[in-house]
Amino acid sequence: MLLEKEMKLADVIHHDYNLVPIINRFGIVLGFGDASIESICINKQINTDFFLTILNAFHDPQYLDKEHLQSFSASLLIDYLKKTHNYYLAHKIPEIECLINKMESESNNIKNPYQLLQTFFEEYKAELIKHIEREELRVYPYVLELESAVQKNIKPASLIAKIEDYSISAYEEEHDNVEEKLTDLKNIIIKYLAPSENQDKRFRLLKNLTELEKDLNDHASIEDLILVPKVEILEKKILNN
C-alpha cells in the first residue's frame, strides 16, 4: 500500500506500527488525533513530500525511489540522517544495553553467558559511535559546504583541494557496514547461549537487534544510493570550469 498525504497518520500507524520511530524522528509525537499526514506536516513545517518518501521507503523495501529522493537537497537528507543517528544513540542503543544488563545481573549461572554478550555489544556500540562521529564531523560538513558553494556559484580553492584530497568516492570505499556486525550478535543469542527456561528477555533482545539491523540497512541505503550519487554531482559542478 502506497502511503498518501491525504491519509490519516493514525491509520498509517495502525497499518504499520514499525513506522512510529520514523515518524518520531521528524518531531511528530503521538496524540495527533485524526489529522492527515499533510496537515500534520504543514503544522510542523515538515517537507510533506520528503516525509512521505521516507515513510514509504521504510514501509515497503521495494519502494526506494532513488531519482525522487535525489531531487531533495543534500541538507534535507543530512538533517534526516543526523536525526536517525540521534535515535540510535539516545534511544535504541540504551534500550538494548539495558536489556542485556538485566539479563546479565539476573543470571544465576557461575559462568555467566551474558557477560560475553555484554562485552560484544559494548565493542559494537564503540564501533557505531566511531562510525557516526566520522560522518557527522567530516563527511556531512563537507557535503553541506559543497552544496552551499554550488548554490552560491562559487569555487573556493580550499574546497577544490578537499575534493581532490578526499572525494565522496573515497568515503564510499571506506564506508563500513556496521549493520552487518549485528548478525554475529544475533547468532550468539540464537546459536550459542545455553538454553534457558526464561526465554522472554532473549526474544525481546533478538527483536530489538533485528529492528536496529533493518533500520541501519535502510539508513545505509539512503547514504549509498541517494546521498553519494548526489554529492558526486555536486563535486563535478565545482570541478568543472
C-alpha positions in Angstrom: 0.0 0.0 0.0 1.4 3.4 -1.0 1.1 6.0 1.7 -0.5 9.2 0.5 -0.7 12.7 2.0 -4.5 12.6 2.4 -4.3 9.6 4.7 -4.8 10.0 8.5 -1.4 9.4 10.2 -3.2 7.3 12.9 -4.5 4.9 10.2 -0.9 4.6 8.9 0.4 3.6 12.3 -2.4 1.1 12.7 -1.4 -0.4 9.4 2.4 -0.4 10.1 3.4 0.1 13.8 7.1 -0.1 12.8 6.8 3.4 11.4 6.4 5.0 14.8 10.2 5.6 15.4 10.5 7.1 11.8 7.6 9.4 12.4 9.1 10.5 15.8 12.4 11.5 14.1 10.5 14.3 12.4 9.4 15.7 15.7 5.9 14.2 15.5 4.7 12.6 18.8 1.6 10.5 19.4 -1.6 12.4 20.2 -2.3 14.0 16.8 -5.9 12.8 16.6 -7.4 12.2 13.2 -5.2 14.7 11.3 -3.9 13.8 7.9 -0.3 13.4 7.0 -0.3 16.7 5.0 -2.0 18.8 7.8 0.5 17.5 10.4 3.5 18.2 8.1 2.2 21.8 7.4 1.6 22.4 11.1 5.1 21.1 12.0 6.8 22.8 9.0 8.0 19.5 7.6 8.5 18.9 3.9 5.5 16.7 3.2 6.9 15.1 0.0 10.1 14.2 1.8 8.3 12.8 4.8 6.1 10.6 2.6 9.0 9.4 0.6 10.9 8.3 3.7 7.8 6.7 5.2 7.1 4.7 2.0 10.8 3.7 1.8 10.6 2.1 5.3 7.1 0.8 4.8 7.9 -1.0 1.5 11.6 -2.1 0.9 10.8 -2.2 -2.8 9.7 1.4 -2.9 13.0 3.2 -2.6 12.6 5.9 -5.3 16.3 6.9 -5.9 15.6 9.5 -8.6 12.9 11.2 -6.5 14.9 11.2 -3.3 17.9 12.7 -5.2 15.6 15.6 -6.0 15.7 16.7 -2.4 18.5 19.0 -1.1 21.6 17.4 0.5 20.9 19.5 3.6 17.4 17.9 3.9 18.9 14.4 3.6 21.6 15.1 6.1 19.2 16.6 8.6 17.2 13.3 8.5 20.3 11.1 8.7 21.5 13.1 11.8 18.1 12.6 13.4 18.5 8.9 12.7 21.9 8.9 14.4 20.3 10.5 17.4 17.6 7.9 17.5 20.3 5.1 17.6 22.4 6.7 20.3 19.7 8.2 22.5 17.0 5.5 22.3 17.8 2.2 20.6 21.3 1.5 21.9 20.4 2.4 25.5 17.3 0.2 25.2 19.3 -2.8 24.1 22.0 -2.1 26.6 19.5 -2.0 29.5 18.0 -5.4 28.4 21.5 -7.0 28.2 22.5 -5.6 31.6 19.3 -7.0 33.2 19.9 -10.4 31.7 23.5 -10.3 33.0 22.5 -9.2 36.5 19.7 -11.8 36.8 21.8 -14.8 35.7 22.4 -17.4 38.4 25.0 -19.2 36.3 28.5 -19.0 37.8 29.9 -18.9 34.2 27.6 -16.0 33.3 26.9 -16.4 29.5 25.6 -12.9 29.2 28.9 -11.3 30.1 30.1 -12.3 26.6 27.0 -10.7 25.1 27.6 -7.6 27.1 31.2 -7.3 26.0 30.4 -7.9 22.4 27.7 -5.3 22.4 30.0 -2.7 24.1 32.5 -3.3 21.3 29.8 -2.9 18.7 28.5 0.3 20.4 32.0 1.8 20.3 32.3 1.0 16.5 28.9 2.5 15.8 29.8 5.7 17.7 33.1 6.0 15.8 31.2 5.5 12.5 28.6 8.2 13.4 31.2 10.7 14.6 33.2 10.3 11.3 30.1 11.0 9.3 28.9 14.0 11.4 32.3 15.6 11.9 33.9 15.0 8.4 31.5 13.8 5.7 28.3 15.8 6.4 30.0 19.2 6.8 31.9 18.5 3.6 28.7 17.8 1.7 27.0 20.9 3.1 30.0 23.0 2.0 29.7 21.6 -1.5 26.0 22.3 -1.7 26.5 25.9 -0.4 29.2 26.6 -2.9 27.1 25.3 -5.8 24.1 27.4 -4.7 26.3 30.5 -4.5 28.0 29.6 -7.7 31.5 29.9 -6.2 34.5 27.6 -6.4 36.8 28.2 -3.4 40.4 26.8 -3.9 40.1 25.3 -0.4 37.1 23.3 -1.4 38.7 22.1 -4.7 41.6 20.9 -2.6 39.2 19.0 -0.3 37.6 17.3 -3.3 41.0 16.3 -4.7 42.2 15.1 -1.3 39.0 13.3 -0.1 36.1 12.9 -2.6 32.9 11.2 -1.7 34.1 8.1 -3.7 36.9 7.7 -1.1 34.3 7.8 1.6 32.1 5.2 -0.2 35.1 2.8 -0.4 35.8 3.2 3.3 32.2 3.1 4.3 31.9 0.3 6.8 28.7 -1.6 7.1 28.2 -1.5 10.9 24.8 -3.2 10.5 26.5 -6.5 9.3 28.2 -6.9 12.7 24.7 -7.3 14.3 24.4 -10.7 12.6 27.2 -12.0 14.8 25.5 -10.7 17.9 22.2 -12.3 16.9 24.0 -15.6 16.3 25.3 -15.6 19.9 21.7 -15.5 21.1 20.3 -17.9 18.5 23.1 -20.5 18.4 25.5 -20.2 21.3 23.8 -19.1 24.6 23.0 -22.1 26.7 19.3 -23.0 26.8 17.3 -21.2 29.5 13.8 -21.6 30.8 13.1 -17.9 30.7 13.2 -17.0 27.0 11.2 -13.8 27.2 14.2 -11.4 27.5 16.1 -13.2 24.8 13.1 -12.9 22.4 12.9 -9.2 23.2 16.6 -8.7 22.7 16.5 -10.5 19.4 13.6 -8.4 18.3 15.4 -5.2 19.2 18.6 -6.2 17.4 16.6 -7.2 14.3 14.8 -3.8 14.3 18.1 -2.0 14.7 19.7 -4.1 11.9 16.8 -3.3 9.5 16.9 0.4 10.3 20.7 0.6 9.8 20.3 -1.2 6.4 17.7 1.4 5.3 19.9 4.2 6.6 22.9 2.9 4.7 20.8 2.6 1.5 19.9 6.3 1.7 23.6 7.2 2.2 24.9 4.9 -0.5 22.2 5.0 -3.1 20.9 8.6 -2.7 23.5 10.8 -0.9 26.7 9.6 -2.5 25.5 10.0 -6.1 24.1 13.4 -5.3 27.4 14.5 -3.8 29.3 13.2 -6.9 27.2 15.6 -9.0 28.0 18.5 -6.7 31.7 17.7 -6.9 31.6 17.6 -10.7 29.9 21.0 -10.7 32.6 22.5 -8.6 35.5 20.9 -10.6 34.0 21.9 -14.0 35.5 25.1 -15.4 
